[in-house]
Amino acid sequence: MANPLRAEVVRLYKNLLYLGREYPKGGDYFRDRLRAAFTKNKSVQDPAQIKEMIARGEYVARELEALYYLRKYRAMKKRYYEE
């Protein structure tokens, strides 16, 4: 029997993989760390624990987006204002 949360986990993995392409240390570094994190937790079967891990992954995704927006803002600010 397949886990009903599997689709949500796969969606999160793909989203993080997409966001990791622009990671400051490089996409390969991020992809390796992401794969290691998901592989480490692949044996978890408890739905409550899986939901907690999904919530943490979504938090990481939001933090990555914030990091990218901040970087974009700083680049724009540097173009228009001299400091």
N, C-alpha and C positions, 0 to 999 in steps of 0.2 A: 504494500500500500504506500503510495506516494504521500509525502508530507504536504499539507495544504499551504504551508508557508514557503515552499520551495520557490514558487514564482516570485514572491516578494524578495527573497534572498538573491535570486538571479538578477532581478531588476536593480537592486541595490548595488550588486557587484558591477554590472554594466555601467551604471551611473558613476560610480566611483572610478572605474577604469577610464571613462570618458573625461572626468574632471582631472584625473591624474596626469593627463597628457601635458598640461601646462605647469606641473609642479616645479618649484624653483630648483630642486636638486636633480631634476630630470625625470622623464616619464618611465624610464627603465627602473630607476630606483623605487619609484612609487609602485609600479606594477609588481615588482618583486616583494615589496613589503605587504601589499594588498593580498597577493596570492598566498603568502605565508600566514597571514592573519585568518583568511578564510579556510585554509587547509588545516590549521591548528584546531579550529572549531567545527570541523565537518562531522564529527561524531556526536555532537549534541543533539538529543532527541526531545528534550523537554520544550513544549511550545512556549511556555512563559519565558524561559531563558532565551529562546530564539528571538522572541519579540523584544527582549531587552537588548540583545545584540543588534537587531535591526534598528532600534531606536538610537543606539550609539553610533552605528554606521551612518544614519541620516544626519546626526549631529556633526559627524566628521565632514560629510558632504556640504553642509551649510557653512562650516568653518572654512573649507576650501574655497567656496564661492566668495565668502567675505574677504579672504586673502587675495583673490584675483581682482575683486572690485577695488580693494585698497591699492593694489599695485597699479591698476589702470588709472585710478584717481591721482596717484602720485606722479605718474608719467605725464598726465595732462597738466597738472599743476606746474610741473617743471618746465613744460613748454611755454606756458603763458606768464609765469611769474619768476623773477630772478630772486634767488635767496643767497 
